[in-house]
Amino acid sequence: MREVSTEPRPVVKLLSFRMTTDRAPQFIDITDGVQRLVTESGVHAGTATVFCRHTTAAIRINENEPLLLSDMEEFLKRVAPRDLYYRHNDFSIRTENMTEDECPNAHAHCQHLMLGASETVPIAGGRLILGRWQRIFLVELDRPREREVCVQIIGF
């Protein structure tokens, strides 16, 4: 006779979605989309790691208040202005990681250093456990383009 376990089995799901940005910098609230993936996964307790597969876009948790978002966009522009000289943008000397449609985007890479590529959020009761004002943002730092966000959901 085979013994049947009644213990819940861990679930690991890797899901993703794509979106097109409009400008840079731009904070796009993706919280509802991430929650939708958590709900579809069936995980009731665990974590969701939200990860951006790009070095010129970031994932951050902050408040979705329009004036604050404007302040944060202006802050990023001051930290690493688009119009400074960056060796990465000097195509007369740069030879690494070049593509046909290469654009000058060193400012976006420098801004990304301060932000990062991922956030991990706890899940309880099938819901993301965020603070009252917390939202998850995709932060575009480069230019309008399509971006991919991966969400790894681990739990029971």
N, CA, C and O atoms as a GROMACS GRO file, in nm:
protein
  624
    1MET      N    1   0.083  -0.116   0.000
    1MET     CA    2   0.000   0.000   0.000
    1MET      C    3   0.089   0.125   0.000
    1MET      O    4   0.189   0.131   0.072
    2ARG      N    5   0.052   0.224  -0.081
    2ARG     CA    6   0.129   0.347  -0.092
    2ARG      C    7   0.072   0.453   0.001
    2ARG      O    8  -0.049   0.477   0.004
    3GLU      N    9   0.160   0.517   0.077
    3GLU     CA   10   0.116   0.621   0.169
    3GLU      C   11   0.098   0.751   0.092
    3GLU      O   12   0.183   0.788   0.011
    4VAL      N   13  -0.012   0.820   0.114
    4VAL     CA   14  -0.042   0.946   0.047
    4VAL      C   15  -0.016   1.060   0.145
    4VAL      O   16  -0.070   1.062   0.256
    5SER      N   17   0.066   1.154   0.104
    5SER     CA   18   0.098   1.268   0.189
    5SER      C   19  -0.013   1.372   0.180
    5SER      O   20  -0.063   1.402   0.072
    6THR      N   21  -0.049   1.426   0.294
    6THR     CA   22  -0.147   1.534   0.296
    6THR      C   23  -0.079   1.670   0.314
    6THR      O   24  -0.146   1.773   0.323
    7GLU      N   25   0.054   1.667   0.320
    7GLU     CA   26   0.130   1.792   0.332
    7GLU      C   27   0.120   1.870   0.200
    7GLU      O   28   0.125   1.810   0.092
    8PRO      N   29   0.106   2.001   0.208
    8PRO     CA   30   0.104   2.080   0.084
    8PRO      C   31   0.239   2.072   0.014
    8PRO      O   32   0.344   2.067   0.078
    9ARG      N   33   0.236   2.070  -0.117
    9ARG     CA   34   0.359   2.065  -0.196
    9ARG      C   35   0.399   2.206  -0.236
    9ARG      O   36   0.314   2.287  -0.272
   10PRO      N   37   0.528   2.234  -0.230
   10PRO     CA   38   0.571   2.368  -0.271
   10PRO      C   39   0.548   2.390  -0.421
   10PRO      O   40   0.557   2.298  -0.502
   11VAL      N   41   0.519   2.514  -0.453
   11VAL     CA   42   0.496   2.555  -0.591
   11VAL      C   43   0.604   2.655  -0.629
   11VAL      O   44   0.636   2.746  -0.552
   12VAL      N   45   0.661   2.637  -0.747
   12VAL     CA   46   0.755   2.735  -0.802
   12VAL      C   47   0.707   2.767  -0.944
   12VAL      O   48   0.702   2.679  -1.029
   13LYS      N   49   0.672   2.892  -0.966
   13LYS     CA   50   0.624   2.935  -1.098
   13LYS      C   51   0.710   3.051  -1.145
   13LYS      O   52   0.742   3.141  -1.068
   14LEU      N   53   0.747   3.049  -1.272
   14LEU     CA   54   0.814   3.162  -1.333
   14LEU      C   55   0.725   3.212  -1.445
   14LEU      O   56   0.707   3.145  -1.547
   15LEU      N   57   0.669   3.329  -1.425
   15LEU     CA   58   0.575   3.389  -1.520
   15LEU      C   59   0.634   3.522  -1.566
   15LEU      O   60   0.723   3.577  -1.501
   16SER      N   61   0.583   3.574  -1.676
   16SER     CA   62   0.632   3.704  -1.723
   16SER      C   63   0.524   3.776  -1.800
   16SER      O   64   0.426   3.716  -1.845
   17PHE      N   65   0.545   3.904  -1.815
   17PHE     CA   66   0.459   3.984  -1.901
   17PHE      C   67   0.543   4.093  -1.964
   17PHE      O   68   0.650   4.128  -1.915
   18ARG      N   69   0.494   4.145  -2.074
   18ARG     CA   70   0.563   4.251  -2.148
   18ARG      C   71   0.476   4.376  -2.145
   18ARG      O   72   0.354   4.370  -2.139
   19MET      N   73   0.544   4.488  -2.151
   19MET     CA   74   0.473   4.615  -2.160
   19MET      C   75   0.559   4.716  -2.236
   19MET      O   76   0.681   4.703  -2.242
   20THR      N   77   0.494   4.814  -2.292
   20THR     CA   78   0.564   4.918  -2.367
   20THR      C   79   0.561   5.046  -2.286
   20THR      O   80   0.456   5.089  -2.239
   21THR      N   81   0.678   5.106  -2.270
   21THR     CA   82   0.689   5.231  -2.195
   21THR      C   83   0.671   5.349  -2.288
   21THR      O   84   0.678   5.334  -2.410
   22ASP      N   85   0.647   5.468  -2.231
   22ASP     CA   86   0.620   5.589  -2.311
   22ASP      C   87   0.734   5.689  -2.313
   22ASP      O   88   0.751   5.763  -2.410
   23ARG      N   89   0.813   5.692  -2.204
   23ARG     CA   90   0.915   5.795  -2.189
   23ARG      C   91   1.014   5.751  -2.083
   23ARG      O   92   0.998   5.646  -2.022
   24ALA      N   93   1.117   5.834  -2.062
   24ALA     CA   94   1.213   5.806  -1.956
   24ALA      C   95   1.255   5.937  -1.891
   24ALA      O   96   1.277   6.036  -1.961
   25PRO      N   97   1.268   5.940  -1.761
   25PRO     CA   98   1.226   5.831  -1.672
   25PRO      C   99   1.074   5.825  -1.661
   25PRO      O  100   1.004   5.925  -1.679
   26GLN      N  101   1.026   5.706  -1.630
   26GLN     CA  102   0.882   5.683  -1.614
   26GLN      C  103   0.860   5.574  -1.511
   26GLN      O  104   0.924   5.468  -1.517
   27PHE      N  105   0.772   5.598  -1.417
   27PHE     CA  106   0.733   5.500  -1.316
   27PHE      C  107   0.598   5.443  -1.356
   27PHE      O  108   0.499   5.515  -1.364
   28ILE      N  109   0.594   5.312  -1.381
   28ILE     CA  110   0.471   5.245  -1.423
   28ILE      C  111   0.429   5.148  -1.314
   28ILE      O  112   0.503   5.055  -1.281
   29ASP      N  113   0.312   5.168  -1.259
   29ASP     CA  114   0.260   5.084  -1.152
   29ASP      C  115   0.218   4.948  -1.210
   29ASP      O  116   0.126   4.940  -1.290
   30ILE      N  117   0.288   4.842  -1.169
   30ILE     CA  118   0.260   4.708  -1.219
   30ILE      C  119   0.202   4.618  -1.110
   30ILE      O  120   0.193   4.496  -1.128
   31THR      N  121   0.164   4.676  -0.997
   31THR     CA  122   0.119   4.598  -0.882
   31THR      C  123   0.002   4.507  -0.918
   31THR      O  124   0.003   4.389  -0.883
   32ASP      N  125  -0.098   4.559  -0.985
   32ASP     CA  126  -0.217   4.479  -1.016
   32ASP      C  127  -0.182   4.361  -1.107
   32ASP      O  128  -0.236   4.252  -1.090
   33GLY      N  129  -0.092   4.382  -1.202
   33GLY     CA  130  -0.049   4.273  -1.289
   33GLY      C  131   0.026   4.165  -1.214
   33GLY      O  132   0.008   4.046  -1.240
   34VAL      N  133   0.110   4.205  -1.119
   34VAL     CA  134   0.182   4.107  -1.037
   34VAL      C  135   0.083   4.030  -0.949
   34VAL      O  136   0.093   3.908  -0.936
   35GLN      N  137  -0.013   4.101  -0.890
   35GLN     CA  138  -0.113   4.034  -0.806
   35GLN      C  139  -0.194   3.933  -0.889
   35GLN      O  140  -0.225   3.825  -0.840
   36ARG      N  141  -0.226   3.969  -1.011
   36ARG     CA  142  -0.299   3.878  -1.100
   36ARG      C  143  -0.221   3.748  -1.120
   36ARG      O  144  -0.280   3.639  -1.117
   37LEU      N  145  -0.090   3.759  -1.140
   37LEU     CA  146  -0.007   3.639  -1.156
   37LEU      C  147  -0.003   3.557  -1.028
   37LEU      O  148  -0.006   3.434  -1.033
   38VAL      N  149   0.005   3.624  -0.913
   38VAL     CA  150   0.002   3.552  -0.784
   38VAL      C  151  -0.129   3.476  -0.770
   38VAL      O  152  -0.128   3.360  -0.730
   39THR      N  153  -0.240   3.540  -0.801
   39THR     CA  154  -0.371   3.476  -0.792
   39THR      C  155  -0.378   3.355  -0.885
   39THR      O  156  -0.425   3.248  -0.844
   40GLU      N  157  -0.332   3.372  -1.009
   40GLU     CA  158  -0.333   3.261  -1.106
   40GLU      C  159  -0.244   3.146  -1.064
   40GLU      O  160  -0.270   3.031  -1.098
   41SER      N  161  -0.138   3.176  -0.988
   41SER     CA  162  -0.043   3.070  -0.946
   41SER      C  163  -0.103   2.977  -0.842
   41SER      O  164  -0.059   2.863  -0.829
   42GLY      N  165  -0.203   3.024  -0.769
   42GLY     CA  166  -0.263   2.944  -0.664
   42GLY      C  167  -0.182   2.943  -0.534
   42GLY      O  168  -0.220   2.874  -0.440
   43VAL      N  169  -0.073   3.018  -0.528
   43VAL     CA  170   0.009   3.023  -0.407
   43VAL      C  171  -0.063   3.109  -0.303
   43VAL      O  172  -0.106   3.221  -0.332
   44HIS      N  173  -0.075   3.055  -0.180
   44HIS     CA  174  -0.140   3.128  -0.071
   44HIS      C  175  -0.041   3.183   0.029
   44HIS      O  176  -0.070   3.281   0.098
   45ALA      N  177   0.077   3.123   0.039
   45ALA     CA  178   0.180   3.170   0.131
   45ALA      C  179   0.316   3.148   0.066
   45ALA      O  180   0.348   3.038   0.021
   46GLY      N  181   0.396   3.255   0.061
   46GLY     CA  182   0.528   3.243  -0.001
   46GLY      C  183   0.584   3.379  -0.034
   46GLY      O  184   0.568   3.474   0.042
   47THR      N  185   0.652   3.387  -0.148
   47THR     CA  186   0.710   3.513  -0.193
   47THR      C  187   0.695   3.527  -0.344
   47THR      O  188   0.686   3.428  -0.417
   48ALA      N  189   0.693   3.651  -0.388
   48ALA     CA  190   0.696   3.683  -0.530
   48ALA      C  191   0.816   3.773  -0.553
   48ALA      O  192   0.826   3.880  -0.493
   49THR      N  193   0.907   3.729  -0.638
   49THR     CA  194   1.021   3.812  -0.676
   49THR      C  195   0.991   3.869  -0.814
   49THR      O  196   0.970   3.795  -0.910
   50VAL      N  197   0.990   4.001  -0.822
   50VAL     CA  198   0.961   4.072  -0.946
   50VAL      C  199   1.095   4.121  -1.000
   50VAL      O  200   1.167   4.193  -0.932
   51PHE      N  201   1.127   4.081  -1.122
   51PHE     CA  202   1.259   4.103  -1.180
   51PHE      C  203   1.246   4.160  -1.320
   51PHE      O  204   1.165   4.113  -1.400
   52CYS      N  205   1.326   4.262  -1.350
   52CYS     CA  206   1.328   4.321  -1.484
   52CYS      C  207   1.452   4.270  -1.557
   52CYS      O  208   1.563   4.275  -1.504
   53ARG      N  209   1.432   4.221  -1.680
   53ARG     CA  210   1.541   4.160  -1.757
   53ARG      C  211   1.622   4.262  -1.837
   53ARG      O  212   1.675   4.229  -1.944
   54HIS      N  213   1.631   4.384  -1.787
   54HIS     CA  214   1.699   4.490  -1.863
   54HIS      C  215   1.790   4.569  -1.770
   54HIS      O  216   1.762   4.585  -1.652
   55THR      N  217   1.901   4.619  -1.825
   55THR     CA  218   1.995   4.698  -1.744
   55THR      C  219   1.966   4.847  -1.751
   55THR      O  220   2.039   4.927  -1.691
   56THR      N  221   1.862   4.886  -1.822
   56THR     CA  222   1.823   5.027  -1.828
   56THR      C  223   1.677   5.046  -1.786
   56THR      O  224   1.614   5.145  -1.823
   57ALA      N  225   1.626   4.952  -1.711
   57ALA     CA  226   1.494   4.964  -1.647
   57ALA      C  227   1.505   4.895  -1.512
   57ALA      O  228   1.586   4.804  -1.495
   58ALA      N  229   1.424   4.937  -1.418
   58ALA     CA  230   1.437   4.888  -1.281
   58ALA      C  231   1.302   4.847  -1.224
   58ALA      O  232   1.197   4.879  -1.281
   59ILE      N  233   1.306   4.776  -1.112
   59ILE     CA  234   1.186   4.744  -1.035
   59ILE      C  235   1.205   4.805  -0.897
   59ILE      O  236   1.308   4.782  -0.833
   60ARG      N  237   1.108   4.882  -0.851
   60ARG     CA  238   1.115   4.946  -0.719
   60ARG      C  239   0.977   4.948  -0.656
   60ARG      O  240   0.875   4.947  -0.724
   61ILE      N  241   0.977   4.951  -0.523
   61ILE     CA  242   0.854   4.969  -0.446
   61ILE      C  243   0.854   5.111  -0.392
   61ILE      O  244   0.952   5.156  -0.332
   62ASN      N  245   0.744   5.180  -0.414
   62ASN     CA  246   0.730   5.315  -0.361
   62ASN      C  247   0.582   5.352  -0.363
   62ASN      O  248   0.496   5.267  -0.386
   63GLU      N  249   0.553   5.477  -0.339
   63GLU     CA  250   0.416   5.526  -0.331
   63GLU      C  251   0.372   5.579  -0.467
   63GLU      O  252   0.448   5.648  -0.536
   64ASN      N  253   0.248   5.548  -0.506
   64ASN     CA  254   0.194   5.597  -0.634
   64ASN      C  255   0.117   5.726  -0.610
   64ASN      O  256  -0.006   5.729  -0.609
   65GLU      N  257   0.192   5.832  -0.590
   65GLU     CA  258   0.134   5.964  -0.572
   65GLU      C  259   0.195   6.052  -0.681
   65GLU      O  260   0.317   6.063  -0.688
   66PRO      N  261   0.113   6.114  -0.767
   66PRO     CA  262   0.164   6.182  -0.886
   66PRO      C  263   0.276   6.284  -0.861
   66PRO      O  264   0.372   6.288  -0.937
   67LEU      N  265   0.264   6.366  -0.758
   67LEU     CA  266   0.368   6.466  -0.734
   67LEU      C  267   0.499   6.399  -0.690
   67LEU      O  268   0.607   6.443  -0.729
   68LEU      N  269   0.489   6.295  -0.610
   68LEU     CA  270   0.609   6.220  -0.569
   68LEU      C  271   0.674   6.154  -0.690
   68LEU      O  272   0.796   6.156  -0.704
   69LEU      N  273   0.594   6.095  -0.778
   69LEU     CA  274   0.650   6.031  -0.898
   69LEU      C  275   0.725   6.134  -0.982
   69LEU      O  276   0.832   6.104  -1.035
   70SER      N  277   0.670   6.254  -0.996
   70SER     CA  278   0.740   6.361  -1.069
   70SER      C  279   0.870   6.398  -0.999
   70SER      O  280   0.973   6.417  -1.064
   71ASP      N  281   0.865   6.408  -0.866
   71ASP     CA  282   0.987   6.438  -0.790
   71ASP      C  283   1.093   6.331  -0.812
   71ASP      O  284   1.211   6.362  -0.830
   72MET      N  285   1.052   6.204  -0.811
   72MET     CA  286   1.148   6.095  -0.829
   72MET      C  287   1.205   6.095  -0.970
   72MET      O  288   1.324   6.066  -0.988
   73GLU      N  289   1.124   6.125  -1.070
   73GLU     CA  290   1.174   6.135  -1.208
   73GLU      C  291   1.278   6.246  -1.218
   73GLU      O  292   1.382   6.228  -1.281
   74GLU      N  293   1.250   6.361  -1.157
   74GLU     CA  294   1.345   6.473  -1.160
   74GLU      C  295   1.472   6.439  -1.083
   74GLU      O  296   1.582   6.477  -1.125
   75PHE      N  297   1.459   6.368  -0.972
   75PHE     CA  298   1.576   6.324  -0.896
   75PHE      C  299   1.668   6.238  -0.983
   75PHE      O  300   1.789   6.260  -0.985
   76LEU      N  301   1.610   6.142  -1.056
   76LEU     CA  302   1.692   6.056  -1.142
   76LEU      C  303   1.762   6.137  -1.251
   76LEU      O  304   1.878   6.110  -1.284
   77LYS      N  305   1.694   6.236  -1.306
   77LYS     CA  306   1.755   6.322  -1.408
   77LYS      C  307   1.874   6.400  -1.352
   77LYS      O  308   1.973   6.420  -1.422
   78ARG      N  309   1.864   6.443  -1.226
   78ARG     CA  310   1.974   6.518  -1.163
   78ARG      C  311   2.091   6.426  -1.128
   78ARG      O  312   2.206   6.467  -1.139
   79VAL      N  313   2.062   6.304  -1.086
   79VAL     CA  314   2.167   6.210  -1.043
   79VAL      C  315   2.257   6.171  -1.160
   79VAL      O  316   2.379   6.168  -1.147
   80ALA      N  317   2.196   6.142  -1.274
   80ALA     CA  318   2.274   6.102  -1.393
   80ALA      C  319   2.207   6.166  -1.515
   80ALA      O  320   2.126   6.102  -1.583
   81PRO      N  321   2.240   6.293  -1.544
   81PRO     CA  322   2.177   6.363  -1.656
   81PRO      C  323   2.209   6.298  -1.790
   81PRO      O  324   2.319   6.247  -1.812
   82ARG      N  325   2.113   6.302  -1.878
   82ARG     CA  326   2.126   6.245  -2.012
   82ARG      C  327   2.236   6.316  -2.092
   82ARG      O  328   2.303   6.253  -2.173
   83ASP      N  329   2.254   6.445  -2.071
   83ASP     CA  330   2.342   6.524  -2.157
   83ASP      C  331   2.488   6.534  -2.110
   83ASP      O  332   2.564   6.611  -2.169
   84LEU      N  333   2.528   6.461  -2.008
   84LEU     CA  334   2.670   6.458  -1.969
   84LEU      C  335   2.749   6.374  -2.069
   84LEU      O  336   2.693   6.296  -2.146
   85TYR      N  337   2.881   6.391  -2.066
   85TYR     CA  338   2.966   6.303  -2.147
   85TYR      C  339   2.985   6.172  -2.072
   85TYR      O  340   3.023   6.170  -1.955
   86TYR      N  341   2.957   6.062  -2.142
   86TYR     CA  342   2.980   5.927  -2.090
   86TYR      C  343   3.059   5.851  -2.196
   86TYR      O  344   3.022   5.854  -2.314
   87ARG      N  345   3.165   5.783  -2.157
   87ARG     CA  346   3.244   5.705  -2.253
   87ARG      C  347   3.159   5.597  -2.321
   87ARG      O  348   3.180   5.566  -2.439
   88HIS      N  349   3.064   5.542  -2.248
   88HIS     CA  350   2.974   5.440  -2.304
   88HIS      C  351   2.898   5.494  -2.426
   88HIS      O  352   2.864   5.418  -2.517
   89ASN      N  353   2.872   5.623  -2.428
   89ASN     CA  354   2.798   5.686  -2.538
   89ASN      C  355   2.888   5.731  -2.653
   89ASN      O  356   2.838   5.772  -2.758
   90ASP      N  357   3.017   5.723  -2.635
   90ASP     CA  358   3.111   5.769  -2.738
   90ASP      C  359   3.139   5.652  -2.832
   90ASP      O  360   3.228   5.571  -2.808
   91PHE      N  361   3.062   5.645  -2.939
   91PHE     CA  362   3.071   5.531  -3.030
   91PHE      C  363   3.198   5.534  -3.115
   91PHE      O  364   3.225   5.439  -3.189
   92SER      N  365   3.277   5.640  -3.104
   92SER     CA  366   3.405   5.643  -3.175
   92SER      C  367   3.511   5.563  -3.097
   92SER      O  368   3.614   5.526  -3.154
   93ILE      N  369   3.488   5.537  -2.968
   93ILE     CA  370   3.584   5.459  -2.890
   93ILE      C  371   3.525   5.329  -2.835
   93ILE      O  372   3.599   5.236  -2.804
   94ARG      N  373   3.394   5.322  -2.824
   94ARG     CA  374   3.331   5.203  -2.766
   94ARG      C  375   3.321   5.092  -2.870
   94ARG      O  376   3.280   5.115  -2.984
   95THR      N  377   3.360   4.971  -2.829
   95THR     CA  378   3.355   4.858  -2.922
   95THR      C  379   3.279   4.737  -2.866
   95THR      O  380   3.250   4.643  -2.940
   96GLU      N  381   3.246   4.738  -2.737
   96GLU     CA  382   3.181   4.623  -2.672
   96GLU      C  383   3.030   4.638  -2.668
   96GLU      O  384   2.977   4.748  -2.654
   97ASN      N  385   2.960   4.523  -2.682
   97ASN     CA  386   2.815   4.516  -2.666
   97ASN      C  387   2.739   4.616  -2.752
   97ASN      O  388   2.646   4.681  -2.704
   98MET      N  389   2.778   4.629  -2.875
   98MET     CA  390   2.714   4.722  -2.968
   98MET      C  391   2.609   4.648  -3.051
   98MET      O  392   2.627   4.532  -3.089
   99THR      N  393   2.499   4.717  -3.080
   99THR     CA  394   2.395   4.663  -3.168
   99THR      C  395   2.372   4.761  -3.281
   99THR      O  396   2.419   4.875  -3.278
  100GLU      N  397   2.298   4.716  -3.383
  100GLU     CA  398   2.268   4.801  -3.499
  100GLU      C  399   2.195   4.928  -3.460
  100GLU      O  400   2.219   5.035  -3.516
  101ASP      N  401   2.104   4.917  -3.362
  101ASP     CA  402   2.023   5.033  -3.322
  101ASP      C  403   2.072   5.094  -3.190
  101ASP      O  404   1.993   5.150  -3.114
  102GLU      N  405   2.202   5.083  -3.164
  102GLU     CA  406   2.260   5.133  -3.038
  102GLU      C  407   2.229   5.281  -3.020
  102GLU      O  408   2.239   5.360  -3.114
  103CYS      N  409   2.192   5.317  -2.898
  103CYS     CA  410   2.165   5.457  -2.868
  103CYS      C  411   2.247   5.497  -2.745
  103CYS      O  412   2.286   5.411  -2.666
  104PRO      N  413   2.273   5.626  -2.728
  104PRO     CA  414   2.348   5.671  -2.611
  104PRO      C  415   2.261   5.662  -2.486
  104PRO      O  416   2.166   5.738  -2.470
  105ASN      N  417   2.293   5.568  -2.397
  105ASN     CA  418   2.207   5.547  -2.280
  105ASN      C  419   2.284   5.524  -2.150
  105ASN      O  420   2.232   5.460  -2.059
  106ALA      N  421   2.405   5.574  -2.143
  106ALA     CA  422   2.485   5.555  -2.021
  106ALA      C  423   2.415   5.613  -1.899
  106ALA      O  424   2.426   5.558  -1.789
  107HIS      N  425   2.344   5.724  -1.917
  107HIS     CA  426   2.272   5.783  -1.804
  107HIS      C  427   2.175   5.682  -1.742
  107HIS      O  428   2.161   5.675  -1.620
  108ALA      N  429   2.109   5.602  -1.827
  108ALA     CA  430   2.012   5.503  -1.779
  108ALA      C  431   2.082   5.391  -1.701
  108ALA      O  432   2.031   5.345  -1.599
  109HIS      N  433   2.198   5.348  -1.748
  109HIS     CA  434   2.274   5.247  -1.675
  109HIS      C  435   2.318   5.301  -1.539
  109HIS      O  436   2.313   5.230  -1.439
  110CYS      N  437   2.362   5.427  -1.536
  110CYS     CA  438   2.406   5.487  -1.409
  110CYS      C  439   2.289   5.503  -1.312
  110CYS      O  440   2.304   5.479  -1.193
  111GLN      N  441   2.173   5.544  -1.362
  111GLN     CA  442   2.054   5.555  -1.277
  111GLN      C  443   2.016   5.418  -1.222
  111GLN      O  444   1.976   5.405  -1.106
  112HIS      N  445   2.028   5.315  -1.305
  112HIS     CA  446   1.994   5.179  -1.264
  112HIS      C  447   2.077   5.133  -1.145
  112HIS      O  448   2.029   5.056  -1.061
  113LEU      N  449   2.203   5.179  -1.136
  113LEU     CA  450   2.288   5.143  -1.023
  113LEU      C  451   2.223   5.176  -0.889
  113LEU      O  452   2.242   5.103  -0.791
  114MET      N  453   2.147   5.283  -0.885
  114MET     CA  454   2.083   5.326  -0.760
  114MET      C  455   1.951   5.254  -0.734
  114MET      O  456   1.902   5.255  -0.621
  115LEU      N  457   1.894   5.191  -0.835
  115LEU     CA  458   1.759   5.135  -0.822
  115LEU      C  459   1.758   4.984  -0.809
  115LEU      O  460   1.705   4.930  -0.712
  116GLY      N  461   1.814   4.914  -0.905
  116GLY     CA  462   1.818   4.769  -0.899
  116GLY      C  463   1.716   4.701  -0.988
  116GLY      O  464   1.624   4.764  -1.041
  117ALA      N  465   1.733   4.571  -1.003
  117ALA     CA  466   1.655   4.495  -1.100
  117ALA      C  467   1.538   4.420  -1.040
  117ALA      O  468   1.454   4.369  -1.115
  118SER      N  469   1.528   4.410  -0.906
  118SER     CA  470   1.421   4.326  -0.850
  118SER      C  471   1.375   4.372  -0.712
  118SER      O  472   1.444   4.447  -0.643
  119GLU      N  473   1.257   4.324  -0.677
  119GLU     CA  474   1.200   4.338  -0.543
  119GLU      C  475   1.135   4.206  -0.508
  119GLU      O  476   1.081   4.139  -0.596
  120THR      N  477   1.140   4.166  -0.382
  120THR     CA  478   1.073   4.045  -0.335
  120THR      C  479   0.967   4.086  -0.235
  120THR      O  480   0.993   4.161  -0.140
  121VAL      N  481   0.845   4.034  -0.257
  121VAL     CA  482   0.730   4.071  -0.174
  121VAL      C  483   0.671   3.944  -0.113
  121VAL      O  484   0.651   3.845  -0.184
  122PRO      N  485   0.641   3.944   0.018
  122PRO     CA  486   0.576   3.828   0.078
  122PRO      C  487   0.434   3.811   0.027
  122PRO      O  488   0.368   3.907  -0.013
  123ILE      N  489   0.388   3.686   0.029
  123ILE     CA  490   0.250   3.652  -0.007
  123ILE      C  491   0.186   3.585   0.113
  123ILE      O  492   0.246   3.493   0.172
  124ALA      N  493   0.068   3.628   0.151
  124ALA     CA  494  -0.009   3.562   0.257
  124ALA      C  495  -0.157   3.569   0.218
  124ALA      O  496  -0.205   3.673   0.173
  125GLY      N  497  -0.227   3.459   0.235
  125GLY     CA  498  -0.367   3.457   0.197
  125GLY      C  499  -0.388   3.480   0.048
  125GLY      O  500  -0.494   3.528   0.007
  126GLY      N  501  -0.287   3.446  -0.033
  126GLY     CA  502  -0.297   3.464  -0.177
  126GLY      C  503  -0.280   3.608  -0.222
  126GLY      O  504  -0.304   3.639  -0.339
  127ARG      N  505  -0.240   3.697  -0.132
  127ARG     CA  506  -0.225   3.840  -0.164
  127ARG      C  507  -0.082   3.887  -0.138
  127ARG      O  508  -0.015   3.839  -0.047
  128LEU      N  509  -0.037   3.981  -0.220
  128LEU     CA  510   0.091   4.047  -0.195
  128LEU      C  511   0.078   4.127  -0.065
  128LEU      O  512  -0.020   4.198  -0.044
  129ILE      N  513   0.178   4.114   0.021
  129ILE     CA  514   0.175   4.186   0.148
  129ILE      C  515   0.256   4.314   0.132
  129ILE      O  516   0.378   4.316   0.153
  130LEU      N  517   0.186   4.418   0.094
  130LEU     CA  518   0.246   4.550   0.076
  130LEU      C  519   0.188   4.645   0.181
  130LEU      O  520   0.077   4.626   0.230
  131GLY      N  521   0.266   4.748   0.214
  131GLY     CA  522   0.217   4.850   0.306
  131GLY      C  523   0.105   4.930   0.244
  131GLY      O  524   0.078   4.920   0.124
  132ARG      N  525   0.041   5.011   0.326
  132ARG     CA  526  -0.077   5.088   0.284
  132ARG      C  527  -0.055   5.164   0.153
  132ARG      O  528  -0.144   5.165   0.068
  133TRP      N  529   0.059   5.226   0.136
  133TRP     CA  530   0.083   5.308   0.018
  133TRP      C  531   0.180   5.243  -0.081
  133TRP      O  532   0.207   5.298  -0.187
  134GLN      N  533   0.231   5.127  -0.047
  134GLN     CA  534   0.332   5.065  -0.133
  134GLN      C  535   0.272   5.008  -0.261
  134GLN      O  536   0.167   4.944  -0.260
  135ARG      N  537   0.343   5.033  -0.371
  135ARG     CA  538   0.308   4.979  -0.503
  135ARG      C  539   0.439   4.933  -0.568
  135ARG      O  540   0.547   4.980  -0.532
  136ILE      N  541   0.427   4.843  -0.662
  136ILE     CA  542   0.544   4.793  -0.735
  136ILE      C  543   0.551   4.866  -0.869
  136ILE      O  544   0.452   4.875  -0.941
  137PHE      N  545   0.669   4.918  -0.900
  137PHE     CA  546   0.687   4.995  -1.024
  137PHE      C  547   0.793   4.934  -1.115
  137PHE      O  548   0.897   4.887  -1.069
  138LEU      N  549   0.764   4.935  -1.243
  138LEU     CA  550   0.866   4.922  -1.346
  138LEU      C  551   0.912   5.065  -1.372
  138LEU      O  552   0.830   5.153  -1.398
  139VAL      N  553   1.042   5.088  -1.366
  139VAL     CA  554   1.095   5.222  -1.387
  139VAL      C  555   1.175   5.223  -1.517
  139VAL      O  556   1.281   5.162  -1.527
  140GLU      N  557   1.122   5.292  -1.617
  140GLU     CA  558   1.191   5.307  -1.745
  140GLU      C  559   1.297   5.416  -1.729
  140GLU      O  560   1.267   5.526  -1.682
  141LEU      N  561   1.420   5.386  -1.769
  141LEU     CA  562   1.530   5.481  -1.755
  141LEU      C  563   1.590   5.523  -1.888
  141LEU      O  564   1.665   5.621  -1.894
  142ASP      N  565   1.559   5.452  -1.995
  142ASP     CA  566   1.628   5.473  -2.123
  142ASP      C  567   1.544   5.550  -2.224
  142ASP      O  568   1.566   5.669  -2.246
  143ARG      N  569   1.447   5.484  -2.285
  143ARG     CA  570   1.363   5.543  -2.390
  143ARG      C  571   1.240   5.456  -2.406
  143ARG      O  572   1.238   5.344  -2.355
  144PRO      N  573   1.136   5.503  -2.474
  144PRO     CA  574   1.018   5.419  -2.494
  144PRO      C  575   1.055   5.291  -2.567
  144PRO      O  576   1.124   5.294  -2.670
  145ARG      N  577   1.010   5.179  -2.513
  145ARG     CA  578   1.039   5.049  -2.574
  145ARG      C  579   0.961   4.942  -2.502
  145ARG      O  580   0.897   4.967  -2.400
  146GLU      N  581   0.965   4.820  -2.557
  146GLU     CA  582   0.901   4.707  -2.491
  146GLU      C  583   0.994   4.652  -2.384
  146GLU      O  584   1.115   4.640  -2.404
  147ARG      N  585   0.935   4.619  -2.269
  147ARG     CA  586   1.011   4.565  -2.156
  147ARG      C  587   0.947   4.434  -2.110
  147ARG      O  588   0.826   4.414  -2.124
  148GLU      N  589   1.030   4.346  -2.056
  148GLU     CA  590   0.981   4.220  -2.001
  148GLU      C  591   1.004   4.217  -1.850
  148GLU      O  592   1.114   4.245  -1.802
  149VAL      N  593   0.899   4.182  -1.777
  149VAL     CA  594   0.907   4.168  -1.633
  149VAL      C  595   0.879   4.023  -1.599
  149VAL      O  596   0.778   3.967  -1.642
  150CYS      N  597   0.969   3.961  -1.523
  150CYS     CA  598   0.953   3.821  -1.479
  150CYS      C  599   0.910   3.823  -1.333
  150CYS      O  600   0.956   3.904  -1.253
  151VAL      N  601   0.821   3.730  -1.300
  151VAL     CA  602   0.775   3.716  -1.162
  151VAL      C  603   0.792   3.569  -1.124
  151VAL      O  604   0.727   3.481  -1.180
  152GLN      N  605   0.880   3.545  -1.026
  152GLN     CA  606   0.897   3.410  -0.975
  152GLN      C  607   0.821   3.400  -0.843
  152GLN      O  608   0.847   3.473  -0.747
  153ILE      N  609   0.725   3.308  -0.842
  153ILE     CA  610   0.638   3.289  -0.727
  153ILE      C  611   0.673   3.155  -0.663
  153ILE      O  612   0.669   3.051  -0.729
  154ILE      N  613   0.707   3.160  -0.535
  154ILE     CA  614   0.745   3.040  -0.462
  154ILE      C  615   0.661   3.032  -0.336
  154ILE      O  616   0.651   3.129  -0.261
  155GLY      N  617   0.601   2.916  -0.313
  155GLY     CA  618   0.524   2.901  -0.190
  155GLY      C  619   0.434   2.781  -0.192
  155GLY      O  620   0.456   2.684  -0.265
  156PHE      N  621   0.332   2.790  -0.109
  156PHE     CA  622   0.235   2.680  -0.091
  156PHE      C  623   0.095   2.731  -0.117
  156PHE      O  624  -0.001   2.654  -0.107
   0.00000   0.00000   0.00000
